[in-house]
Amino acid sequence: MAKSKKKRLVGVHSTVFFYQIWKEKKTYQEYLNKLVAPLIRGYYVDEEFEKRILKRESQQSTFVNKEFAFPHTTNQLSQHIVLSVGLITDQGLAETGGNGVIFLFAIPEEMTAEVENELFELYDILFELIKMGIDEFIELAPTQESFLKLIKSKGERLHE
């Protein structure tokens, strides 16, 4: 059973975070659907968001490597960035038989300079997390709270 929570990170003012943990074996597309459904139900993204994500994935996979995926498209409903993270454990990613992380971004169609800067900073942080590898990610971010601490820590290091 997936746990899903919404949270704002201190210092990140324009982003809404969700974090889900899955232990069952599913396909990447099934996991995408599980990430998107609560966002639509909660009115965090527009109803066409899922179609745009799936269309984009059909044109080009957003897997950075076999463990991390970075699907993203515009969101016509909100001026906030929405980041929904899915942590797949127990070798639950059907395509690879391994663990994985999906960083699903809903990006405002129109952004202020502040929101755009925040988006670029989040991208930098997430690419730092991807460099860690899946095993270290699972060890350091097994919960939403630990994930938020980790990205805050990575963000602070980027500003040193």
MDAnalysis code that builds the backbone (N, CA, C; Angstrom):
import MDAnalysis as mda
import numpy as np

u = mda.Universe.empty(480, n_residues=160, atom_resindex=np.repeat(np.arange(160), 3), trajectory=True)
u.add_TopologyAttr("name", ["N", "CA", "C"] * 160)
u.add_TopologyAttr("resid", np.arange(1, 161))
u.add_TopologyAttr("resname", ["MET", "ALA", "LYS", "SER", "LYS", "LYS", "LYS", "ARG", "LEU", "VAL", "GLY", "VAL", "HIS", "SER", "THR", "VAL", "PHE", "PHE", "TYR", "GLN", "ILE", "TRP", "LYS", "GLU", "LYS", "LYS", "THR", "TYR", "GLN", "GLU", "TYR", "LEU", "ASN", "LYS", "LEU", "VAL", "ALA", "PRO", "LEU", "ILE", "ARG", "GLY", "TYR", "TYR", "VAL", "ASP", "GLU", "GLU", "PHE", "GLU", "LYS", "ARG", "ILE", "LEU", "LYS", "ARG", "GLU", "SER", "GLN", "GLN", "SER", "THR", "PHE", "VAL", "ASN", "LYS", "GLU", "PHE", "ALA", "PHE", "PRO", "HIS", "THR", "THR", "ASN", "GLN", "LEU", "SER", "GLN", "HIS", "ILE", "VAL", "LEU", "SER", "VAL", "GLY", "LEU", "ILE", "THR", "ASP", "GLN", "GLY", "LEU", "ALA", "GLU", "THR", "GLY", "GLY", "ASN", "GLY", "VAL", "ILE", "PHE", "LEU", "PHE", "ALA", "ILE", "PRO", "GLU", "GLU", "MET", "THR", "ALA", "GLU", "VAL", "GLU", "ASN", "GLU", "LEU", "PHE", "GLU", "LEU", "TYR", "ASP", "ILE", "LEU", "PHE", "GLU", "LEU", "ILE", "LYS", "MET", "GLY", "ILE", "ASP", "GLU", "PHE", "ILE", "GLU", "LEU", "ALA", "PRO", "THR", "GLN", "GLU", "SER", "PHE", "LEU", "LYS", "LEU", "ILE", "LYS", "SER", "LYS", "GLY", "GLU", "ARG", "LEU", "HIS", "GLU"])
u.atoms.positions = np.array([
    [0.838, -1.180, 0.000],
    [0.000, 0.000, 0.000],
    [0.881, 1.240, 0.000],
    [0.566, 2.168, -0.844],
    [1.374, 3.379, -0.966],
    [0.941, 4.402, 0.066],
    [1.918, 5.094, 0.605],
    [1.643, 6.217, 1.489],
    [1.870, 7.477, 0.677],
    [0.956, 8.431, 0.780],
    [1.116, 9.668, 0.028],
    [0.831, 10.832, 0.955],
    [1.764, 11.756, 1.008],
    [1.602, 12.939, 1.845],
    [1.998, 14.158, 1.045],
    [1.410, 15.283, 1.417],
    [1.763, 16.546, 0.780],
    [2.561, 17.350, 1.796],
    [3.596, 18.028, 1.340],
    [4.410, 18.812, 2.257],
    [5.132, 19.906, 1.497],
    [5.371, 21.021, 2.163],
    [6.197, 22.083, 1.605],
    [7.525, 22.083, 2.341],
    [8.579, 22.272, 1.605],
    [9.917, 22.293, 2.179],
    [10.252, 23.723, 2.565],
    [10.785, 23.890, 3.754],
    [11.204, 25.213, 4.191],
    [12.251, 25.738, 3.221],
    [12.066, 26.948, 2.736],
    [12.998, 27.534, 1.784],
    [12.616, 27.273, 0.340],
    [11.688, 26.367, 0.127],
    [11.180, 26.110, -1.218],
    [9.712, 26.516, -1.178],
    [9.437, 27.699, -1.676],
    [8.130, 28.309, -1.459],
    [7.106, 27.999, -2.534],
    [7.536, 27.578, -3.685],
    [6.617, 27.392, -4.805],
    [6.467, 25.933, -5.203],
    [6.844, 25.027, -4.326],
    [6.783, 23.610, -4.666],
    [5.939, 22.861, -3.648],
    [5.068, 22.004, -4.162],
    [4.289, 21.089, -3.337],
    [4.872, 19.699, -3.565],
    [5.191, 19.001, -2.477],
    [5.824, 17.683, -2.553],
    [4.842, 16.587, -2.169],
    [4.929, 15.472, -2.877],
    [4.232, 14.240, -2.520],
    [5.272, 13.128, -2.545],
    [5.092, 12.133, -1.701],
    [6.051, 11.028, -1.632],
    [5.270, 9.740, -1.426],
    [5.492, 8.780, -2.291],
    [4.838, 7.483, -2.168],
    [5.904, 6.395, -2.160],
    [5.639, 5.347, -1.401],
    [6.544, 4.203, -1.332],
    [5.755, 2.972, -1.760],
    [6.319, 2.240, -2.711],
    [5.636, 1.048, -3.228],
    [6.520, -0.170, -3.082],
    [5.889, -1.282, -2.733],
    [6.610, -2.547, -2.606],
    [6.083, -3.599, -3.576],
    [5.022, -3.296, -4.308],
    [4.470, -4.279, -5.237],
    [5.127, -4.155, -6.613],
    [5.059, -5.209, -7.383],
    [5.674, -5.225, -8.716],
    [4.662, -4.688, -9.728],
    [5.040, -3.608, -10.422],
    [4.194, -2.990, -11.441],
    [5.082, -2.470, -12.560],
    [4.443, -2.109, -13.656],
    [5.186, -1.506, -14.762],
    [5.386, -0.020, -14.486],
    [6.311, 0.548, -15.204],
    [6.578, 1.981, -15.088],
    [5.309, 2.788, -15.351],
    [4.549, 2.441, -16.381],
    [3.327, 3.188, -16.686],
    [2.299, 3.055, -15.564],
    [2.201, 1.882, -14.954],
    [1.277, 1.722, -13.826],
    [1.703, 2.608, -12.660],
    [3.002, 2.696, -12.425],
    [3.480, 3.585, -11.364],
    [3.218, 5.050, -11.708],
    [3.402, 5.430, -12.962],
    [3.078, 6.804, -13.365],
    [1.618, 7.113, -13.061],
    [0.736, 6.180, -13.411],
    [-0.691, 6.377, -13.138],
    [-0.942, 6.551, -11.646],
    [-0.222, 5.778, -10.815],
    [-0.383, 5.891, -9.362],
    [0.129, 7.233, -8.831],
    [1.114, 7.803, -9.492],
    [1.609, 9.124, -9.084],
    [0.650, 10.232, -9.497],
    [0.084, 10.102, -10.682],
    [-0.744, 11.174, -11.237],
    [-2.145, 11.205, -10.626],
    [-2.748, 10.049, -10.386],
    [-4.147, 9.986, -9.941],
    [-4.450, 10.866, -8.722],
    [-3.658, 10.800, -7.636],
    [-3.985, 11.664, -6.494],
    [-3.795, 13.152, -6.793],
    [-2.913, 13.470, -7.733],
    [-2.722, 14.877, -8.098],
    [-3.953, 15.419, -8.811],
    [-4.541, 14.607, -9.668],
    [-5.766, 15.026, -10.365],
    [-6.919, 15.105, -9.372],
    [-7.072, 14.060, -8.540],
    [-8.161, 14.051, -7.544],
    [-8.065, 15.242, -6.596],
    [-6.848, 15.625, -6.232],
    [-6.656, 16.732, -5.294],
    [-6.598, 18.094, -5.957],
    [-6.824, 18.151, -7.266],
    [-6.797, 19.401, -8.043],
    [-5.444, 20.106, -7.974],
    [-4.376, 19.303, -7.950],
    [-3.031, 19.874, -8.019],
    [-2.565, 20.018, -9.458],
    [-3.141, 19.196, -10.347],
    [-2.825, 19.270, -11.777],
    [-4.131, 19.240, -12.566],
    [-4.051, 19.725, -13.802],
    [-5.236, 19.721, -14.660],
    [-5.538, 18.300, -15.144],
    [-6.762, 18.095, -15.618],
    [-7.213, 16.757, -16.010],
    [-6.477, 16.197, -17.223],
    [-5.871, 17.026, -18.036],
    [-5.143, 16.560, -19.221],
    [-3.670, 16.262, -18.927],
    [-3.258, 16.510, -17.703],
    [-1.859, 16.321, -17.317],
    [-1.377, 14.899, -17.613],
    [-2.166, 13.910, -17.219],
    [-1.753, 12.515, -17.424],
    [-1.566, 12.200, -18.907],
    [-2.452, 12.702, -19.746],
    [-2.319, 12.465, -21.191],
    [-1.019, 13.054, -21.721],
    [-0.671, 14.252, -21.245],
    [0.574, 14.876, -21.703],
    [1.801, 14.089, -21.241],
    [1.766, 13.611, -19.995],
    [2.883, 12.805, -19.478],
    [3.046, 11.538, -20.309],
    [1.950, 10.829, -20.537],
    [2.026, 9.561, -21.268],
    [2.436, 9.783, -22.720],
    [1.964, 10.866, -23.319],
    [2.362, 11.173, -24.699],
    [3.866, 11.438, -24.763],
    [4.334, 12.219, -23.818],
    [5.761, 12.538, -23.791],
    [6.606, 11.274, -23.602],
    [6.160, 10.403, -22.703],
    [6.876, 9.146, -22.466],
    [6.876, 8.264, -23.711],
    [5.780, 8.300, -24.479],
    [5.724, 7.472, -25.692],
    [6.680, 7.995, -26.766],
    [6.967, 9.297, -26.713],
    [7.883, 9.894, -27.687],
    [9.337, 9.697, -27.281],
    [9.595, 9.796, -25.991],
    [10.958, 9.632, -25.486],
    [10.904, 9.310, -23.999],
    [11.556, 8.234, -23.620],
    [11.588, 7.843, -22.219],
    [12.320, 8.901, -21.401],
    [11.831, 9.128, -20.196],
    [12.487, 10.092, -19.314],
    [13.322, 9.392, -18.240],
    [13.648, 8.122, -18.474],
    [14.576, 7.446, -17.570],
    [15.958, 8.054, -17.755],
    [16.567, 8.463, -16.653],
    [17.929, 8.987, -16.677],
    [18.900, 7.811, -16.756],
    [18.568, 6.758, -16.040],
    [19.276, 5.481, -16.097],
    [18.235, 4.418, -15.788],
    [18.615, 3.198, -15.531],
    [17.601, 2.160, -15.322],
    [16.911, 2.247, -13.964],
    [17.350, 3.151, -13.104],
    [16.798, 3.252, -11.757],
    [16.036, 4.543, -11.487],
    [16.337, 5.595, -12.199],
    [15.723, 6.897, -11.934],
    [15.027, 7.419, -13.187],
    [13.792, 7.866, -12.996],
    [13.045, 8.466, -14.102],
    [12.644, 9.878, -13.699],
    [12.495, 10.716, -14.689],
    [12.294, 12.148, -14.478],
    [11.171, 12.667, -15.389],
    [9.968, 12.045, -15.347],
    [8.888, 12.523, -16.216],
    [8.434, 13.921, -15.802],
    [8.152, 14.752, -16.779],
    [7.737, 16.120, -16.487],
    [6.973, 16.692, -17.673],
    [6.023, 17.541, -17.350],
    [5.292, 18.288, -18.369],
    [4.626, 19.477, -17.688],
    [3.953, 20.281, -18.493],
    [3.327, 21.489, -17.955],
    [2.050, 21.157, -17.195],
    [1.745, 22.051, -16.282],
    [0.525, 21.973, -15.484],
    [-0.258, 23.256, -15.730],
    [-1.452, 23.121, -16.236],
    [-2.259, 24.294, -16.572],
    [-3.132, 24.763, -15.417],
    [-3.058, 24.084, -14.277],
    [-3.969, 24.390, -13.177],
    [-3.338, 25.227, -12.069],
    [-2.034, 25.200, -11.935],
    [-1.398, 25.813, -10.771],
    [-0.172, 26.626, -11.167],
    [0.137, 27.605, -10.357],
    [1.359, 28.383, -10.527],
    [2.486, 27.833, -9.659],
    [2.210, 26.724, -8.968],
    [3.209, 26.075, -8.121],
    [3.824, 24.887, -8.850],
    [5.050, 24.579, -8.517],
    [5.688, 23.355, -8.982],
    [5.125, 22.219, -8.126],
    [4.789, 21.116, -8.749],
    [4.356, 19.933, -8.013],
    [5.378, 18.838, -8.295],
    [5.960, 18.296, -7.238],
    [6.913, 17.193, -7.363],
    [6.349, 16.000, -6.609],
    [6.026, 14.958, -7.347],
    [5.513, 13.729, -6.758],
    [6.566, 12.647, -6.957],
    [7.047, 12.112, -5.846],
    [8.129, 11.134, -5.880],
    [7.566, 9.756, -5.561],
    [7.925, 8.799, -6.385],
    [7.561, 7.412, -6.126],
    [8.814, 6.588, -5.903],
    [8.927, 5.989, -4.721],
    [10.060, 5.129, -4.381],
    [9.607, 3.680, -4.534],
    [10.246, 2.957, -5.433],
    [9.888, 1.575, -5.742],
    [10.941, 0.674, -5.103],
    [10.514, -0.132, -4.121],
    [11.443, -1.016, -3.415],
    [11.090, -2.478, -3.695],
    [11.824, -3.377, -3.097],
    [11.598, -4.827, -3.221],
    [11.592, -5.292, -4.670],
    [12.491, -4.726, -5.482],
    [12.629, -5.089, -6.896],
    [11.288, -5.007, -7.620],
    [10.553, -3.933, -7.347],
    [9.195, -3.797, -7.861],
    [9.046, -3.205, -9.241],
    [10.112, -2.754, -9.865],
    [9.989, -2.168, -11.203],
    [10.027, -3.301, -12.226],
    [8.875, -3.608, -12.800],
    [8.712, -4.797, -13.640],
    [9.687, -4.834, -14.815],
    [9.949, -3.699, -15.429],
    [10.805, -3.678, -16.618],
    [12.239, -4.106, -16.323],
    [12.737, -3.765, -15.140],
    [14.139, -4.067, -14.820],
    [14.299, -5.115, -13.723],
    [13.217, -5.392, -12.993],
    [13.331, -6.304, -11.861],
    [14.114, -5.700, -10.717],
    [14.226, -4.383, -10.706],
    [15.004, -3.698, -9.680],
    [14.195, -2.655, -8.941],
    [14.892, -1.903, -8.122],
    [14.300, -0.784, -7.409],
    [14.369, 0.450, -8.299],
    [13.605, 1.475, -7.936],
    [13.647, 2.682, -8.737],
    [13.025, 3.869, -8.030],
    [13.240, 5.036, -8.616],
    [12.644, 6.276, -8.122],
    [12.114, 7.038, -9.328],
    [10.891, 7.525, -9.184],
    [10.296, 8.367, -10.220],
    [10.110, 9.753, -9.624],
    [10.730, 10.749, -10.236],
    [10.548, 12.149, -9.858],
    [9.600, 12.755, -10.892],
    [8.318, 12.832, -10.576],
    [7.315, 13.360, -11.498],
    [7.115, 14.848, -11.234],
    [7.393, 15.663, -12.248],
    [7.246, 17.111, -12.129],
    [6.040, 17.614, -12.901],
    [5.232, 18.436, -12.242],
    [4.187, 19.216, -12.898],
    [4.673, 20.661, -12.843],
    [4.967, 21.204, -14.004],
    [5.614, 22.510, -14.099],
    [4.591, 23.551, -14.538],
    [4.472, 24.658, -13.805],
    [3.506, 25.682, -14.206],
    [3.742, 26.137, -15.642],
    [2.647, 26.322, -16.355],
    [2.761, 26.764, -17.743],
    [3.402, 28.149, -17.832],
    [3.043, 29.005, -16.891],
    [3.652, 30.338, -16.809],
    [4.293, 30.473, -15.436],
    [5.551, 30.921, -15.414],
    [6.290, 30.998, -14.159],
    [6.856, 32.385, -13.930],
    [6.890, 32.763, -12.664],
    [7.629, 33.959, -12.288],
    [9.110, 33.596, -12.297],
    [9.959, 34.589, -12.234],
    [11.404, 34.337, -12.183],
    [11.756, 33.531, -10.937],
    [11.083, 33.812, -9.820],
    [11.341, 33.089, -8.574],
    [11.015, 31.598, -8.723],
    [9.871, 31.296, -9.318],
    [9.472, 29.899, -9.505],
    [10.427, 29.203, -10.472],
    [10.821, 29.892, -11.524],
    [11.754, 29.316, -12.490],
    [13.105, 29.003, -11.833],
    [13.603, 29.919, -11.007],
    [14.864, 29.679, -10.289],
    [14.745, 28.482, -9.350],
    [13.603, 28.390, -8.677],
    [13.371, 27.266, -7.778],
    [13.348, 25.942, -8.548],
    [12.731, 25.947, -9.714],
    [12.681, 24.752, -10.552],
    [14.086, 24.306, -10.947],
    [14.909, 25.250, -11.399],
    [16.280, 24.905, -11.790],
    [17.083, 24.382, -10.601],
    [16.856, 24.968, -9.432],
    [17.549, 24.491, -8.236],
    [17.108, 23.066, -7.889],
    [15.811, 22.795, -7.998],
    [15.329, 21.435, -7.747],
    [15.926, 20.441, -8.736],
    [16.004, 20.821, -10.000],
    [16.646, 19.951, -10.998],
    [18.081, 19.631, -10.577],
    [18.834, 20.653, -10.186],
    [20.224, 20.440, -9.762],
    [20.300, 19.475, -8.577],
    [19.408, 19.678, -7.609],
    [19.392, 18.820, -6.425],
    [19.062, 17.380, -6.811],
    [18.049, 17.206, -7.648],
    [17.645, 15.851, -8.013],
    [18.725, 15.135, -8.813],
    [19.430, 15.854, -9.659],
    [20.521, 15.207, -10.392],
    [21.664, 14.820, -9.448],
    [21.853, 15.572, -8.372],
    [22.821, 15.165, -7.347],
    [22.358, 13.877, -6.663],
    [21.063, 13.773, -6.397],
    [20.529, 12.555, -5.781],
    [20.693, 11.354, -6.709],
    [20.473, 11.557, -7.989],
    [20.608, 10.475, -8.965],
    [22.044, 9.957, -8.991],
    [23.010, 10.862, -8.844],
    [24.425, 10.453, -8.833],
    [24.736, 9.502, -7.676],
    [23.949, 9.591, -6.586],
    [24.179, 8.730, -5.422],
    [23.944, 7.263, -5.755],
    [22.997, 6.987, -6.627],
    [22.617, 5.607, -6.912],
    [21.422, 5.194, -6.080],
    [20.766, 4.151, -6.531],
    [19.500, 3.744, -5.919],
    [19.666, 3.214, -4.501],
    [20.700, 2.433, -4.236],
    [20.858, 1.856, -2.899],
    [21.058, 2.935, -1.843],
    [21.911, 3.896, -2.140],
    [22.140, 4.987, -1.183],
    [20.889, 5.845, -1.043],
    [20.173, 6.071, -2.149],
    [18.940, 6.855, -2.080],
    [17.942, 6.179, -1.141],
    [17.736, 4.874, -1.308],
    [16.778, 4.151, -0.460],
    [17.211, 4.212, 1.003],
    [18.505, 4.092, 1.248],
    [19.020, 4.148, 2.617],
    [18.794, 5.525, 3.244],
    [19.020, 6.590, 2.469],
    [18.942, 7.948, 3.013],
    [17.545, 8.563, 2.943],
    [16.662, 8.029, 2.100],
    [15.345, 8.650, 1.920],
    [14.219, 7.617, 1.949],
    [14.115, 6.821, 3.029],
    [13.055, 5.817, 3.080],
    [11.677, 6.390, 3.422],
    [11.622, 7.663, 3.814],
    [10.353, 8.319, 4.150],
    [10.327, 9.706, 3.514],
    [9.143, 10.310, 3.503],
    [9.047, 11.667, 2.965],
    [9.884, 12.635, 3.789],
    [9.837, 12.489, 5.101],
    [10.591, 13.403, 5.958],
    [12.091, 13.308, 5.683],
    [12.592, 12.082, 5.546],
    [14.025, 11.928, 5.268],
    [14.365, 12.430, 3.866],
    [13.449, 12.268, 2.912],
    [13.665, 12.800, 1.563],
    [13.768, 14.324, 1.606],
    [12.862, 14.972, 2.329],
    [12.891, 16.435, 2.408],
    [14.168, 16.930, 3.089],
    [14.617, 16.232, 4.130],
    [15.889, 16.591, 4.770],
    [17.049, 16.433, 3.797],
    [17.005, 15.366, 3.014],
    [18.075, 15.098, 2.056],
    [18.143, 16.179, 0.981],
    [17.002, 16.569, 0.434],
    [17.071, 17.596, -0.614],
    [17.427, 18.958, -0.030],
    [17.009, 19.208, 1.204],
    [17.420, 20.458, 1.846],
    [18.933, 20.474, 2.035],
    [19.477, 19.362, 2.498],
    [20.926, 19.247, 2.694],
    [21.672, 19.416, 1.372],
    [21.199, 18.755, 0.318],
    [21.841, 18.876, -1.001],
    [21.738, 20.311, -1.510],
    [20.605, 20.958, -1.275],
    [20.430, 22.347, -1.701],
    [21.383, 23.284, -0.989],
    [21.585, 23.050, 0.312],
    [22.520, 23.883, 1.073],
    [23.942, 23.702, 0.559],
    [24.309, 22.473, 0.204],
    [25.659, 22.218, -0.321],
    [25.874, 22.901, -1.664],
    [24.828, 22.992, -2.469],
    [24.960, 23.661, -3.769],
    [25.237, 25.151, -3.609],
    [24.820, 25.709, -2.455],
    [24.996, 27.146, -2.221],
    [26.278, 27.473, -1.469],
    [27.053, 26.462, -1.120],
    [28.305, 26.724, -0.375],
    [29.357, 27.321, -1.274],
])
